[in-house]
Amino acid sequence: MPEPKEPHRKAILALVRGRVQGVGFRYEARSVARSLSILGWITNLPDGGVETYAEGPDVAVDRYVQWLNHGPPGARVDSLDLSERLPKGKHSSFTVE
């Protein structure tokens, strides 16, 4: 029997703008990412935005991006800028920075 194929992996860097600081956005994002087995990080930016790097199976990263489009209750996402990256495999968890 053939070996089961590892799911295709992808990575994204996302910049989220709107009311995304002071509403628990990073900690909810970490919870969502960990539940999807996504590796990477999320951090607040000085201009009030949030930046996140996420790496994992295609389907999981797509679901994380869907969540980023609205965020947690109390957040307001005005824009989401995504850029695809090459998966590096250097993260061992998902962290809030």
N, C-alpha and C positions, 0 to 999 in steps of 0.2 A: 504494500500500500504506500502511496506517496505520503511524504511528510506533510502535516498541515502547514499551509502557508502563513507566515506572519502577516498580520494586517498591514496594509500600506500606511506609512507614517508620514506626517507632515508637520510643519511648524509655521507659526504666524507671529508677527509682531503687530500689536494693535494699539492705537491711540484713541482713547475714549474721552469725549468732551461733553460737558453739561454739568448738572449737579451730581458730581460723582465723588466728591470728597465730603467727609463728615456724615456719611449715610451708611457706613459699613460696607461700602462697595468692595474694597480689597479683601476683607475677611470672608464675605459671601463668595467672592470669586474663587478664593482659595478652597473653600468648602466644595463648590461646584467642580472645580478642576480636579481635586483629589477624588471625588466620587466618580469621575470619568477616567481616572488613571492618567491624567495629564501631568506632565512635568513642566517646570518653568518658574516664572515669578510675576509679581505685580507690584507696582510702586506708584506713589503720588508724584506728580510733577509740580514744580514751583508755580506754573501758570494755572493751576486748578484742575488740570486734566489727570488722567490715569494712563499709565503705559503697562502693557502686559506682553510677555512672551510665553507662548504655549506650544508644547510639542507632544505628540501622541498619535494614536491611530486616527486616520482620516475622519471617521464618523464621530469620534469623541471630540476632536478639535472643532468640527462643524457645530456640534451641540453647544460647546463652550462659546463659540462666536454668536450663536443664537441667543444665549443668555446675556452676553455682553451688550446686545442690542437694546436691552431694557434694564438690566441690572436688578438690584434688590428693591424692595418697597422703599419709597422715599427718594430714590434716585430718579434723575431725568437725563436720559442720553440724547444729546443733540446731534452728535456725529460720532461715527466709528470709522476710523481709517485703518485699513488692513494692508499688510504687505506679507507675501509668502516668503519664508526663509527655508534654508536647507536644514533638516533636522541634524543637530550636532550630537545628541546623546550624552551631553555632559552634565545634565541635571539629574539629581537623584530623588527630588521631591518637588513640590510646588510651594513656594515661599512668598511671604509678604515682606517687601523690602522698604 
